[in-house]
Amino acid sequence: MLTIREGGPLSNAGVGNMEGGQELNDTTLFGEHIYLYDILINQYIYDKQLNLTVGETIVALVEIGIFKMGHIRELEQLCDL
């Protein structure tokens, strides 16, 4: 959600090679809301006119979100998310 809220490009995610990273299954990521997330991610791809697959988009969103979480220094900042 951090990445989507900011609205920045996904090109700086640094995930050009998706081989060899940690693998998370769809249940871990989305749980029972998998179909809702599928709709939202596809709409995001359409709105941003991305030339990425759903999988590549998810990887980029997670990567950027994790990077942004690294900038949190105080509990209050975490609560503001």
Secondary structure, DSSP 4 states (H G I P E B T S, - for coil): -HHHHHT--SGGG--S--TTS----HHHHHGGGHHHHHHHHHHHHHHHT----HHHHHHHHHHHHHHHHTT--SHHHHHT-
